[in-house]
Amino acid sequence: MTTNHPITHVSDTAVWVAMYRALESERPDALFQDPLARRLAGPLGEKMLAEIPKARTMGWPMVVRTAVLDELVMRSVTEGGFDTVVNLAAGLDTRPYRLPIPSSVRWIEVDLPGMVEYKRARLGDEKSVCSLEVISADLADRAERDAVLDRVGDGTALVITEGLLVYLEPSDVKELATALHAHPAVKEWILDLGSPRLLKMLEKTWGPTLRAGNAPFRFGPSEGTAFFTPMGWKELEFRPMFEESVHLKRSMPLGRFWLWLGKFSSAKRREEFRRMSGMVRLGRA
């Protein structure tokens, strides 16, 4: 973690997201409350908002993603029978501290040693609401990743990869999907997914900044969730980012108008737009 440049490593993007959670939490009509977010974001979070192009106006997708994933996770641990949650590349996520997760749930979060140490130092003596295990591991290392998954044991596990896949090569995503499916305890997988169209749009705004920080966007499959079918996964639920943003009143300017205008497009174009970005729940095929 460094402050010489807004983003110097893909891990710095976790600070970026934490800053958006902090800003949302401070709104009178906040969709969620994260009292730890500003502490975790620190001075680097403020620096990012000041220096990354359109950082303040383009933060709504991260807020919407957080709110929708909060809902999906809570439904899984209260109604879905999941006793274990594995958050891969957890970054500065605070769900085991801020959500009313049953105390019986075992929460495992994994990230690189530098991120784990940064988060531990910032959180101090904060207590989680459920059993929390923090693991330092490089998920790009097959042996380390498999060792993490082996620790899941015989429980009924939900895996989260929030904000991770977009930074991976398609071949790495395939390998991860295969590895997750190889562990019978992993029943469902929650992730966010973009399309080639989305990556092209984001490239115009944030591409140079992210490339300079060695964190370019790489993964946005044209086939959408069908990308995961050969690895044994099927779509259980797809929550379109834009529709959710309008529903939650956190959309881009004129978002409701653009959603209405899309009704006059062909069914194919409407579905393409709907699938441009979203939050996904996958299950074993």
Secondary structure by P-SEA (a helix, b strand, c coil): cccccccccccaaaaaaaaaaaaaaaccccccccccccccccaaaaaaaaccccccccaaaaaaaaaaaaaaaaaaaccccccbbbbcccccccccccccccccbbbbbbbcaaaaaaaaaaacccccccbbbbbbcccccaaaaaaaaaaccccbbbbbbccccccccaaaaaaaaaaaaacccccccccccccaaaaaaaaaccaaaaaaaccccccccccccccccccbbbbcbbbbaaaaaaaacccccaaaaaaaaaccccaaaaaaaaacccccccccc
